[in-house]
Amino acid sequence: GAVVSQHPSWVICKSGTSVKIECRSLDFQATTMFWYRQFPKQSLMLMATSNEGSKATYEQGVEKDKFLINHASLTLSTLTVTSAHPEDSSFYICSANQAESSAQYFGPGTRLTVT
Amino acid sequence: GQNIDQPTEMTATEGAIVQINCTYQTSGFNGLFWYQQHAGEAPTFLSYNVLDGLEEKGRFSSFLSRSKGYSYLLLKELQMKDSASYLCAVLDSNYQLIWGAGTKLIIKP
């Protein structure tokens, strides 16, 4: 149980374009979904927390107009990187939990390369 | 501020035992998690402790002392596939997960 999927697993896009990443909880309803970014050899960095049907809460320094998060249902959240630039190239990972005190289960991650 | 400390890197030998420590200072405590992350992959859940004591799960065990703000992850009978980063994370009073920087474990034959 507690399986989270992410799509796509990797994407290459041109500078200035937008990329959408989907995160789904496959066998449970997620009260909250989280979006992380991880640069090579660095620790996870939380970008935003989202609850179904409400606006995402962004961490300090994360531009909400650049990283659009839509949490449409209890099993689906999407992250759209708008007007991507090479510095946005990173490993984007989503996670979900069933309750506030339960573990976060991670999707496999999406490797974004902006050329 | 909130802080989680764990060693940056450890080396151990295949078949041996290794203990990865984690100390924390957070605003409140609602549990401590250990995750394993192989290079280039997302983290996977290993253990959750909310009460003091030792939780054993196969070759992996996790210990918690809330009064000392301390936890460790114990890995027995090390295998080469255990080479990974091990992340300690604490759920604070707002149910926000505070992450440590991770301990890179290198297993040598």
Interface residues (C-beta under 8 A of the other chain):
Chain A: A2 F34 S43 L44 L46 F91 I93 E100 S101 S102 A103 Q104 Y105 F106 G107 P108 G109
Chain B: N30 G31 F33 Y35 G40 E41 A42 P43 T44 F45 Y48 V50 L87 L91 Y95 L97 W99 G100 A101 G102
